[in-house]
Amino acid sequence: MFSLFRKKKDFFTTEEKQLITEAIQQAEKMTSGEVRVFVEGKCSYVDAIDRAAELFFNLQMQKTEERNAVLIYIAMTDHQLAVFGDEGIHKKVGNEYWNIEVKKMISNFNRENYAKGISEVVEDIGEALTKHFPYNNNTDKNELPDDIVFGK
């Protein structure tokens, strides 16, 4: 029988998904900043940062109050990744910071430690967000979902 619906490939085990989601939640506990992870098979752009920017705006991440959201983008099959930070956090940490985080992820990915690589970078980003955008118990709220977003 022919089916138009194909089962989506699971890139992570249940435990790995939980590891990443918990890293996001932990990273956001001490900051007003937001972190999201977007994973898909293929990157529809030549440059992964362009795809990350498109997704960042499609997910409306620029609408955080302090413009301090960060998207970690991974195209598993195409072996591409990028980290895209909104203008608030980017002004604080600069291009070199993002490049270092990407290199850390690549190092883990080269050892096939995908979930660990993502979760460690989420933790690092959480520390940078905490330093520049500390949590305020009176005003902060979770502005974006903490779950992993899976594309095609």
Beta strands, then each sheet from edge to edge (+ up, - down):
strand 1: 34-40
strand 2: 69-75
strand 3: 80-85
strand 4: 149-150
sheet 1: 3+ 2- 1- 4-
end
